[in-house]
Amino acid sequence: MPVMQNQVRRWLTAVLLLAAGCVAPSLAQAQVVVVVANGSPITAYDIEQRTKLVEQSTHKKPTRQEIIQDLIDDRIKIDKAKTYGLIVSDDDVNQAFNGMAARQHIPAPQFSQFLTRSGISPDTVKARIRAELTWGQLVRGKFNTALQVGESDVAVAMRTRNEADTVGYIYTLYPVIMVVPSGSPPPVIETKRREAENLRARFLDCKEGLEMARGLRDVAVRDSVTRS
């Protein structure tokens, strides 16, 4: 009987140790670091995952505060869009995720495995995608009528390139919007203006330029429009 009790005790001890090993990371992951104004929590796990994602995509080490601010921005974007009834579906997110995999010339499941091996949960990438898609929807919906590109805009652009007398050209335009929060003080507006001019100077072609623009904070690329 004592032998049986000792075996049971050892078995229970092993189970408790295993459980402790499983529970500890979950507790660490669930540790809330910041609570956004809308009540959405940002955990240590969120910060760790976003840091790995940024490092993997930019090959630069972001500061902890930069990561926290990015996560706060994402929560605010989604919350703001909800007030306008804009909600990005899971299908939209998965489609964008699959598009990322396709650009890497690999199937989506293999892309997920690559992320996991890098210590990045695919859900972390999808959360980032959801925020950006949501922000894009909000910008297109809110500023759609105010940011139309007219024929006169094209004519001005052609004159600056001495092409006003050229016929037979069809221009595909991609409006790039740099959003400045309403009521921003002049220094913030001036900073955004400099960022816009810097982006304009670095914009050499649509393929690389639009990818660069989409990677910037508070910048949205609207659907293309065609003008002749």
C-alpha positions in Angstrom: 0.0 0.0 0.0 2.8 2.5 0.8 4.4 1.7 -2.5 1.2 2.5 -4.3 0.8 5.7 -2.4 4.3 6.8 -3.3 3.7 6.0 -7.0 0.5 8.1 -6.9 2.2 10.9 -5.1 5.1 10.9 -7.7 2.5 10.8 -10.5 0.6 13.8 -9.1 3.8 15.7 -8.6 4.8 15.2 -12.2 1.3 16.3 -13.4 1.5 19.4 -11.2 5.0 20.3 -12.5 3.8 19.8 -16.1 0.7 21.9 -15.4 2.9 24.6 -13.9 5.1 24.6 -17.0 2.0 25.0 -19.2 0.3 27.7 -17.1 3.2 30.0 -16.5 3.6 31.2 -20.1 -0.1 31.7 -20.4 -0.1 33.9 -17.3 2.8 35.9 -18.8 1.0 36.2 -22.1 -2.2 37.4 -20.4 -0.4 40.1 -18.4 -2.1 43.4 -19.3 0.4 46.2 -20.0 -1.9 48.9 -21.3 -5.6 49.4 -21.5 -6.7 51.5 -24.4 -9.3 54.2 -23.9 -12.0 52.0 -25.4 -11.3 49.3 -22.8 -9.3 47.0 -25.1 -6.3 45.5 -23.3 -2.8 45.1 -24.7 -0.9 42.3 -23.2 2.8 41.4 -22.9 2.2 38.7 -25.5 0.7 41.2 -27.9 3.8 43.4 -27.6 6.2 40.4 -27.9 4.4 39.2 -31.1 4.2 42.6 -32.8 7.9 43.2 -32.0 8.8 40.0 -33.7 6.6 40.8 -36.7 8.2 44.3 -37.1 11.7 42.9 -36.8 11.0 40.2 -39.3 9.5 42.6 -41.9 11.8 45.6 -41.4 15.0 44.0 -40.1 15.0 46.8 -37.5 14.7 46.7 -33.7 11.7 48.8 -32.7 11.4 50.3 -29.2 8.9 49.0 -26.8 7.0 52.3 -26.8 6.8 52.3 -30.6 5.2 48.8 -30.5 2.8 49.8 -27.8 1.8 52.9 -29.8 1.3 50.8 -33.0 -1.0 48.4 -31.1 -3.0 51.3 -29.6 -3.4 52.8 -33.0 -4.7 49.6 -34.4 -7.3 49.3 -31.6 -8.4 52.9 -32.1 -8.7 52.4 -35.9 -11.0 49.4 -35.4 -13.0 51.0 -32.7 -13.4 54.2 -34.8 -14.5 52.2 -37.8 -17.2 50.4 -35.8 -18.8 53.8 -35.0 -19.4 54.1 -38.8 -20.6 50.5 -39.1 -17.5 49.4 -40.9 -16.4 45.9 -40.0 -13.8 43.8 -41.9 -14.9 40.2 -42.2 -12.7 37.2 -41.5 -13.0 36.3 -45.2 -11.5 39.6 -46.1 -8.6 39.1 -43.7 -8.0 35.6 -44.9 -8.0 36.7 -48.5 -5.4 39.4 -47.7 -3.3 36.9 -45.8 -3.4 34.5 -48.7 -2.4 37.4 -50.9 0.7 37.9 -48.8 1.6 34.3 -49.1 1.0 34.4 -52.9 3.5 37.4 -53.1 6.0 35.2 -51.4 5.2 32.5 -54.0 4.2 29.9 -51.4 0.8 28.4 -50.3 -0.9 30.0 -47.3 -0.4 26.9 -45.0 3.3 27.0 -45.8 3.4 30.7 -45.1 1.7 30.1 -41.7 4.4 27.4 -40.9 7.1 29.9 -41.8 5.7 32.5 -39.4 5.3 29.9 -36.6 8.9 28.8 -37.0 9.9 32.5 -36.7 8.0 32.7 -33.4 5.2 34.7 -34.9 1.6 33.5 -34.7 -0.4 33.8 -38.0 -3.1 35.4 -35.9 -0.7 38.3 -35.1 -0.3 39.0 -38.8 -4.1 38.7 -39.3 -4.7 41.2 -36.5 -2.4 43.7 -38.2 -4.1 43.1 -41.5 -7.6 43.6 -40.0 -6.5 47.0 -38.6 -5.1 48.2 -41.9 -8.1 47.0 -43.9 -10.4 48.6 -41.4 -8.6 51.9 -41.6 -8.6 51.8 -45.4 -12.4 51.2 -45.4 -12.8 54.1 -43.0 -10.7 56.5 -45.1 -12.4 55.5 -48.3 -15.9 55.8 -46.8 -15.3 59.1 -44.9 -13.3 61.0 -47.5 -14.7 59.4 -50.7 -16.5 62.5 -52.0 -13.8 65.0 -50.8 -10.9 63.3 -52.6 -12.1 62.8 -56.1 -9.5 63.3 -58.9 -10.9 65.5 -61.6 -10.0 66.1 -65.2 -8.5 69.5 -64.2 -6.1 67.7 -61.8 -4.9 65.5 -64.6 -4.5 68.5 -66.9 -2.4 70.3 -64.4 -0.2 67.2 -63.9 0.3 66.9 -67.7 1.2 70.5 -68.1 3.9 70.2 -65.4 5.4 67.4 -67.5 4.9 69.2 -70.8 2.4 66.7 -72.0 -0.6 68.9 -72.4 -0.8 68.5 -76.1 -0.2 64.7 -76.1 -3.3 62.6 -77.1 -4.1 58.9 -76.6 -2.8 58.5 -73.0 -4.9 56.9 -70.3 -3.7 57.6 -66.7 -4.4 55.2 -63.9 -4.2 57.2 -60.6 -3.9 55.9 -57.1 -4.8 58.6 -54.6 -2.5 58.4 -51.6 -4.0 59.9 -48.4 -2.0 61.0 -45.4 -4.5 61.5 -42.6 -4.1 64.3 -40.1 -6.4 64.1 -37.0 -8.9 66.8 -36.8 -7.9 69.7 -34.5 -4.2 68.8 -34.7 -1.8 71.6 -33.7 0.3 73.4 -36.3 3.5 71.5 -35.4 1.8 68.1 -36.1 0.3 69.4 -39.4 3.8 70.6 -40.4 5.3 67.3 -39.5 2.7 65.5 -41.7 3.4 67.9 -44.5 7.1 67.1 -44.4 6.3 63.4 -44.3 4.1 63.8 -47.4 6.8 65.7 -49.3 9.3 63.0 -48.3 7.0 60.3 -49.6 6.5 62.2 -52.8 10.3 62.5 -53.3 10.8 58.8 -52.7 7.9 57.7 -55.0 9.5 56.5 -58.2 7.0 54.1 -59.6 3.6 52.7 -58.7 4.7 49.2 -57.8 7.3 50.0 -55.2 5.9 53.4 -54.3 2.4 52.1 -53.4 3.9 49.2 -51.3 6.0 51.8 -49.5 3.0 54.1 -48.9 0.8 51.2 -47.6 3.5 50.4 -45.0 3.4 53.9 -43.4 1.3 54.8 -40.4 -1.8 56.9 -41.0 -1.5 56.6 -44.8 -4.1 54.9 -47.0 -4.0 54.2 -50.7 -7.4 54.5 -52.3 -8.7 52.3 -55.2 -7.4 53.3 -58.5 -9.2 55.7 -60.9 -8.7 56.1 -64.6 -8.5 59.4 -66.5 -7.8 60.0 -70.2 
